[in-house]
Amino acid sequence: MPARFPTLFALAAAVTLAGCSRSDSPNPAQTAPPVEAVAMRTGSLPLVERLSGTVWAENQVALYSEVSGRIAEVLVDNGRTVAAGDPLVKLADRTVTEQVRQAEAGLRIAEARLWQAQAAQAEVAAQEKRMRSLSDRNLVTEVEQETLTAQLAAADADVALAEAGVEQAAATLAERQDTLAKTIIRAPIAGVVGSRDAEVGMQVTASTRLFTLGNLDRAVVRLNLTDVMLGHIETGMTVRVYTDGDRGLQPPLTGTLARISPFLNQISRSTEAEIELDNSARRLQPGMFVPVDILYGQSRQATLAPTSALFTDPSTGREGVYLLNAAPGEVPAGELSAPIPTAFTPVSIIARGATEVAVADLNAGDWVVTLGQNLLATGRSQARVRPVDWDHVLELQNLQREALLAEIIRPSSETPAR
């Protein structure tokens, strides 16, 4: 992660540290501005890919009405927890109810016609049976036999037609009953209702969004990965999701990369990945834009410096650190030192972490300036140094902007003795 708030660090150095050098009488040491410095150390950094993701609730869905109509009643409001199948909205159903009654009557008519056709069929079948008995004794003519056979075939057709009519009427009734059931919009899943757009009296269609529903106890963070990232990022890797941006007020949520789509967008050459997180504390809200760190390995052992030690030379644009030319023990603990030579030293960064960077060509134990670089950038070659420990530097890096400003502008009477 890059160093946070370099301008504020410069302001802090100018206001807080410069105050330490005030004197009513001329002093040669005043040409050496006060700075804070820390000794570099050896270690390895987790390799981090910093991305931004969007928060979704688990099973987050937008709810629409499947039928058109006017809203007669809204049964829930924003923030309501519902179970699967709970009614949410009722549409006016008078017209549909009448259509159901008509369909029920149509089914009864069709069934009566079927019974009538079956009775006629049975009558013709009985006549045909008697005709076969008489035919065996040569008591009927061939024409009479053919006529009765044709009447039986017609009776069979009437029954088939009546049966089809019953099936059609039953299907119509089922369709009308389904439409009536859809006038009550129910929750398809258990979750929390939000984004209410439904109001009594509103006319809705199949394209009118009524609510958004999702399970807030679980969250899904979606982010985009480029084709280059897919070379070193894979599912199962540890991720950290920051719910308050870079302010560091709360520890990040930790999880794993759950899914990566194997299909790249043909224009952006990127794909979507998903992180699933427990959200029972409700730190994540759907729609939030959150920083995400994907930890994909460890750097080799190297010399580490705080990210706040990095400084970009305004004249050359090169990134480096202000290195103290101090012998061991020359930097006194807990107080400002005598002027110590300092020099801007360009560095090669091996890896960047959230609060530290691994640099080449520098040694553990070397002192680097972490606060006050802007006072040295004017061409001064010496500084009076207040040594600090790593915890102090990391705490300062994690201060949110408002807290840092409050620390800088705090009245001098409230400033603790150094």
Secondary structure as GFF3:
##gff-version 3
##sequence-region A 1 418
A	DSSP	alpha_helix	6	12	.	.	.	ID=ss1
A	DSSP	pi_helix	13	17	.	.	.	ID=ss2
A	DSSP	alpha_helix	18	19	.	.	.	ID=ss3
A	DSSP	three_ten_helix	28	31	.	.	.	ID=ss4
A	DSSP	beta_strand	34	39	.	.	.	ID=ss5
A	DSSP	beta_strand	41	43	.	.	.	ID=ss6
A	DSSP	beta_strand	46	64	.	.	.	ID=ss7
A	DSSP	beta_strand	69	74	.	.	.	ID=ss8
A	DSSP	beta_strand	81	82	.	.	.	ID=ss9
A	DSSP	beta_strand	87	91	.	.	.	ID=ss10
A	DSSP	alpha_helix	94	136	.	.	.	ID=ss11
A	DSSP	alpha_helix	142	181	.	.	.	ID=ss12
A	DSSP	beta_strand	184	186	.	.	.	ID=ss13
A	DSSP	beta_strand	191	194	.	.	.	ID=ss14
A	DSSP	beta_strand	203	204	.	.	.	ID=ss15
A	DSSP	beta_strand	209	226	.	.	.	ID=ss16
A	DSSP	three_ten_helix	229	231	.	.	.	ID=ss17
A	DSSP	beta_strand	238	241	.	.	.	ID=ss18
A	DSSP	beta_strand	253	260	.	.	.	ID=ss19
A	DSSP	beta_strand	270	278	.	.	.	ID=ss20
A	DSSP	beta_strand	289	298	.	.	.	ID=ss21
A	DSSP	beta_strand	302	306	.	.	.	ID=ss22
A	DSSP	three_ten_helix	307	309	.	.	.	ID=ss23
A	DSSP	beta_strand	311	312	.	.	.	ID=ss24
A	DSSP	beta_strand	319	324	.	.	.	ID=ss25
A	DSSP	beta_strand	340	346	.	.	.	ID=ss26
A	DSSP	beta_strand	348	352	.	.	.	ID=ss27
A	DSSP	beta_strand	356	360	.	.	.	ID=ss28
A	DSSP	beta_strand	367	371	.	.	.	ID=ss29
A	DSSP	alpha_helix	373	376	.	.	.	ID=ss30
A	DSSP	beta_strand	382	387	.	.	.	ID=ss31
A	DSSP	alpha_helix	390	398	.	.	.	ID=ss32
A	DSSP	alpha_helix	401	409	.	.	.	ID=ss33
A	DSSP	three_ten_helix	412	414	.	.	.	ID=ss34
###
